[in-house]
Amino acid sequence: MSNLGYAVSDTLVLAKRNFLRIPRAPDLLLAFTVQPLMFVLLFAYVFGGAIATPGHSYIDFLIPGILVQTMSFGGFVTALGIAEDLKKGLIDRFRSLPMSRAAVLSGRTLADIATNVIQITVMLVVGVIIGFGFSTSFLEVVAGLLILLLFGYAFSWVFAFIGLTSSSPEAAQSLGFIVIFPLSFVSSAFVPPETMPAALQWFAEWNPFSIVVDALRALFIGDPAGNSVWGAVAWSLGIAIVFAFLAVWKYKRAVVR
């Protein structure tokens, strides 16, 4: 087998290891199913009545935004898992084995794709039940889902870097919230940016979350696309490349804490 073949094999083995944590840890399964459900219902029925979204019902406006937020949060398990493995010395053990060094991180982020699929499925089913509906073609919907998974994969690398730079799993979780919350809430995910103060509106319009949300609204409910679809792909690829490089660089220098 070539070096590439070994790297792929090692990646798949570690992805399977990380994915098998879910049925063995019921609390993780709840985080991937119940938590997204709670977010959808909370925003739809608690905040939705107070937010005007001209041209759409708030449910149709909400679902693309909350899907993007959920994908960004999906990498928390990666950050916590890497920080825990590093603290226990398992990362050093992996580096001492005859295996691809890239497999440790790529296996983690690959497993996140599977968990993200679970979350998307749960949220779309709940969204349809409470009134969300696609108003575009099948191919456009598929394109939107692929962009969503790409964005989630990019943030898995962000959280991999956070996990490697944090002093503990608790610190990784706190740092992740500090990074994600401003980006997700100061965006077009939950309210129209036009309702924000000028400075926040400018930030929201250039925020990658807003670009991806706008792309999903174009592909799911027929909003004007503009450059949002290509912008979403570019932002996702850019984030993935930059943070994959940073995570691999940090992984090579990581030590047991």
C-alpha positions as CSV (number, residue, x, y, z in Angstrom):
1,M,0.0,0.0,0.0
2,S,1.3,3.5,-0.8
3,N,1.8,6.2,1.8
4,L,-1.5,7.8,0.6
5,G,-3.3,4.5,1.1
6,Y,-2.0,4.2,4.6
7,A,-3.0,7.7,5.4
8,V,-6.5,7.1,4.1
9,S,-6.8,3.8,6.0
10,D,-5.6,5.4,9.3
11,T,-8.0,8.3,8.8
12,L,-10.9,6.0,8.4
13,V,-10.0,4.0,11.4
14,L,-9.8,7.1,13.6
15,A,-12.9,8.5,12.1
16,K,-14.7,5.3,13.1
17,R,-13.2,5.5,16.6
18,N,-14.6,9.0,17.0
19,F,-18.0,8.2,15.6
20,L,-18.4,5.2,17.8
21,R,-18.2,7.4,20.8
22,I,-21.7,8.6,20.1
23,P,-23.7,5.4,20.7
24,R,-21.5,4.7,23.7
25,A,-22.1,8.1,25.2
26,P,-25.8,8.9,25.2
27,D,-25.2,12.4,26.3
28,L,-23.4,13.1,23.1
29,L,-26.3,11.7,21.1
30,L,-28.7,14.0,23.0
31,A,-26.4,17.0,22.1
32,F,-26.7,16.1,18.4
33,T,-30.5,15.6,18.4
34,V,-32.3,17.3,21.3
35,Q,-30.2,20.5,21.4
36,P,-30.8,21.4,17.7
37,L,-34.5,20.7,18.3
38,M,-34.6,23.0,21.3
39,F,-32.9,25.8,19.3
40,V,-35.4,25.6,16.5
41,L,-38.4,25.6,18.8
42,L,-37.0,28.4,21.0
43,F,-36.3,30.8,18.2
44,A,-39.5,29.9,16.2
45,Y,-42.0,30.2,19.0
46,V,-40.3,32.5,21.6
47,F,-38.5,35.1,19.5
48,G,-40.1,34.6,16.2
49,G,-43.2,36.6,16.9
50,A,-41.2,39.7,17.7
51,I,-39.0,39.7,14.6
52,A,-40.3,41.0,11.3
53,T,-39.0,39.3,8.1
54,P,-40.6,40.9,5.1
55,G,-41.3,38.5,2.3
56,H,-41.0,35.3,4.3
57,S,-42.5,33.7,7.4
58,Y,-40.1,33.7,10.3
59,I,-39.9,29.9,10.1
60,D,-38.6,30.1,6.5
61,F,-36.2,32.9,7.4
62,L,-35.0,31.0,10.5
63,I,-34.2,27.5,9.4
64,P,-31.3,28.3,7.0
65,G,-29.7,30.5,9.7
66,I,-30.1,28.1,12.5
67,L,-28.7,25.3,10.3
68,V,-25.5,27.4,9.8
69,Q,-25.2,28.1,13.5
70,T,-25.6,24.4,14.3
71,M,-22.9,23.4,11.8
72,S,-20.5,25.8,13.4
73,F,-21.3,24.4,16.9
74,G,-20.8,20.8,15.6
75,G,-17.1,21.1,16.0
76,F,-17.3,21.4,19.7
77,V,-17.0,17.7,20.1
78,T,-13.7,17.8,18.2
79,A,-12.3,20.6,20.4
80,L,-13.3,18.8,23.6
81,G,-12.0,15.4,22.3
82,I,-8.7,16.7,21.2
83,A,-8.1,18.7,24.4
84,E,-9.0,15.6,26.4
85,D,-6.7,13.3,24.4
86,L,-3.9,15.7,24.7
87,K,-4.4,16.0,28.4
88,K,-4.4,12.2,28.9
89,G,-1.3,11.8,26.7
90,L,-3.1,9.9,24.0
91,I,-1.9,12.4,21.3
92,D,1.7,11.5,22.2
93,R,0.8,7.8,22.0
94,F,-0.6,8.3,18.5
95,R,2.6,10.1,17.4
96,S,4.7,7.2,18.6
97,L,2.8,4.7,16.5
98,P,3.6,3.8,12.9
99,M,0.6,5.7,11.5
100,S,-0.1,8.8,9.5
101,R,0.2,11.9,11.6
102,A,-2.4,13.6,9.5
103,A,-4.9,10.9,10.4
104,V,-5.5,12.0,14.0
105,L,-6.9,15.4,13.0
106,S,-8.4,14.3,9.6
107,G,-10.1,11.4,11.3
108,R,-11.7,13.7,13.9
109,T,-12.9,16.2,11.4
110,L,-14.2,13.4,9.1
111,A,-16.3,12.0,11.9
112,D,-17.9,15.4,12.3
113,I,-19.4,15.2,8.9
114,A,-21.4,12.2,10.0
115,T,-22.6,13.9,13.1
116,N,-23.5,17.0,11.1
117,V,-25.6,14.9,8.8
118,I,-27.5,13.7,11.8
119,Q,-28.1,17.2,13.0
120,I,-29.2,18.5,9.6
121,T,-31.7,15.6,9.3
122,V,-33.2,16.3,12.7
123,M,-33.5,20.0,12.2
124,L,-35.0,19.7,8.7
125,V,-37.6,17.2,9.9
126,V,-38.6,19.5,12.7
127,G,-38.5,22.5,10.4
128,V,-40.9,20.8,8.0
129,I,-43.2,19.8,10.8
130,I,-43.5,23.4,12.1
131,G,-44.0,24.9,8.6
132,F,-40.7,25.2,6.7
133,G,-40.8,24.3,3.1
134,F,-38.3,24.3,0.2
135,S,-39.4,26.5,-2.8
136,T,-36.5,25.7,-5.2
137,S,-35.4,22.8,-7.3
138,F,-34.0,19.5,-6.0
139,L,-30.5,20.3,-7.3
140,E,-30.5,23.7,-5.6
141,V,-31.5,22.1,-2.3
142,V,-28.7,19.5,-2.7
143,A,-26.2,22.3,-3.4
144,G,-27.3,24.1,-0.3
145,L,-26.9,20.9,1.8
146,L,-23.4,20.4,0.4
147,I,-22.4,24.0,1.2
148,L,-23.7,23.5,4.7
149,L,-21.6,20.4,5.2
150,L,-18.6,22.1,3.8
151,F,-19.0,25.0,6.2
152,G,-19.4,22.6,9.1
153,Y,-16.3,20.7,8.0
154,A,-14.4,24.1,7.9
155,F,-15.4,24.8,11.5
156,S,-14.3,21.4,12.6
157,W,-10.8,22.5,11.7
158,V,-11.3,25.7,13.6
159,F,-12.3,23.7,16.7
160,A,-9.4,21.2,16.1
161,F,-7.0,24.2,16.4
162,I,-8.9,25.5,19.5
163,G,-8.6,22.0,21.1
164,L,-4.9,21.9,20.5
165,T,-4.3,25.4,21.9
166,S,-6.5,25.2,25.0
167,S,-5.2,24.1,28.4
168,S,-8.2,21.8,29.1
169,P,-11.5,20.6,27.7
170,E,-13.3,23.2,29.7
171,A,-11.1,25.9,28.4
172,A,-11.7,24.7,24.8
173,Q,-15.4,24.9,25.3
174,S,-15.2,28.4,26.7
175,L,-12.9,29.6,24.0
176,G,-15.2,28.1,21.4
177,F,-18.2,29.9,22.7
178,I,-16.3,33.2,22.7
179,V,-15.5,32.7,19.1
180,I,-18.8,31.4,17.7
181,F,-21.4,33.4,19.6
182,P,-20.5,36.9,18.2
183,L,-20.1,35.5,14.7
184,S,-23.4,33.6,14.7
185,F,-25.6,36.2,16.4
186,V,-24.2,39.3,14.7
187,S,-25.2,38.0,11.3
188,S,-28.2,37.6,9.2
189,A,-29.0,34.2,10.8
190,F,-31.8,35.3,13.1
191,V,-32.6,38.9,12.3
192,P,-32.3,41.1,9.1
193,P,-29.0,43.1,9.4
194,E,-30.9,46.2,8.4
195,T,-32.4,46.3,11.9
196,M,-28.9,46.6,13.5
197,P,-26.9,49.7,14.3
198,A,-24.6,50.8,11.5
199,A,-21.4,49.4,12.8
200,L,-23.0,46.0,13.6
201,Q,-24.8,46.0,10.2
202,W,-21.5,46.4,8.4
203,F,-19.9,43.6,10.4
204,A,-23.0,41.4,9.8
205,E,-22.9,41.9,6.0
206,W,-19.3,40.8,5.8
207,N,-19.6,38.1,8.3
208,P,-19.0,34.6,6.8
209,F,-22.0,33.3,8.7
210,S,-24.2,35.9,6.9
211,I,-22.7,34.9,3.5
212,V,-23.4,31.2,4.0
213,V,-26.9,31.9,5.5
214,D,-27.8,34.1,2.5
215,A,-26.5,31.4,0.1
216,L,-28.8,28.8,1.8
217,R,-31.8,31.2,1.7
218,A,-31.1,31.5,-2.1
219,L,-30.9,27.8,-2.6
220,F,-33.7,26.8,-0.2
221,I,-36.4,29.4,-0.4
222,G,-35.4,31.4,-3.6
223,D,-34.0,34.6,-2.2
224,P,-31.8,36.6,-4.7
225,A,-28.4,34.9,-4.7
226,G,-26.0,37.6,-5.8
227,N,-22.5,36.4,-5.1
228,S,-23.5,34.6,-1.8
229,V,-23.3,31.1,-3.2
230,W,-19.8,31.5,-4.5
231,G,-18.9,33.5,-1.5
232,A,-20.1,30.8,0.8
233,V,-17.9,28.2,-1.0
234,A,-14.9,30.5,-0.9
235,W,-15.3,31.4,2.8
236,S,-15.7,27.7,3.7
237,L,-12.7,26.6,1.7
238,G,-10.6,29.5,3.0
239,I,-11.4,28.8,6.6
240,A,-10.8,25.0,6.2
241,I,-7.4,25.6,4.5
242,V,-6.1,28.2,7.0
243,F,-7.2,26.3,10.1
244,A,-6.1,22.9,8.8
245,F,-2.6,24.4,8.3
246,L,-2.7,25.9,11.8
247,A,-4.0,22.8,13.4
248,V,-1.4,20.5,11.8
249,W,1.3,23.0,12.8
250,K,0.1,23.1,16.3
251,Y,-0.3,19.3,16.4
252,K,3.4,18.8,15.6
253,R,4.3,21.0,18.6
254,A,1.6,19.9,21.1
255,V,2.8,18.4,24.4
256,V,1.1,16.6,27.2
257,R,-0.4,19.1,29.7
